Each structure stands twice: as structure tokens, then as C-alpha cells.
Amino acid sequence: MNLSYISMDRETGWFGLKLMVAAAGISVAVKYGGPYLALPETMPVVIGMILLPTAIMAGILYRWQRNSASAPKNLQGSPTSTQGLTPEESPQSECD
């Protein structure tokens, strides 16, 4: 079987492996450690257990996007449109 069509650099592979190990660790912790938590069976606790992981991940991704070097620098207001502008009027990216 020839897998030469798969091109993945080493950094991406390590990131994927770390992600899978972290997910497996969290899964084991929830499966075997969860029953030892004395949480009341009320609706706010259930809703919190459902929404908290999503809220945490959204916060992490938002912060990661804000700190990313590839994120656009003008995040205030609506996105600017360059349609109808001459090349002299169009904004230049910082990468140029």
C-alpha cells in the first residue's frame, strides 16, 4: 500500500498525537473519576455540565485567534471591503 500521497509534516503529526492522548486521558478521567463526584442532580448542574465544556473551548479558541499572528489586525467594526478601490487605495497587508 502506497501512502506517498499523504504529506504531513512532523509538527502536525505530533500535535495530532498529543491531541489524541489528551482526549483519551480526559475520557478515562470522566469514565472512572466521574462517579466519585458528589454532584446534585438538579437542572442547573446538568445544564452547566452540558454547556461548560463548550464555553471553555470557545474561550480558548477566541483567545488563540486573538493572539495568532495570522489573525487580521483590524478586528474592530465590520470587515472592510476593497471592491471598487484602485490599487493605490486598497490596503496592503503586513506580509507584503
Secondary structure, DSSP 8 states (H G I E B T S, - for coil): ---TT----HHHHHHHHHHHHHHHHHHHHHHHHGGGS-----HHHHHHHHHHHHHHHHHHHHHHHHH-TTS-S--SSS----TT--TTTS---TT-
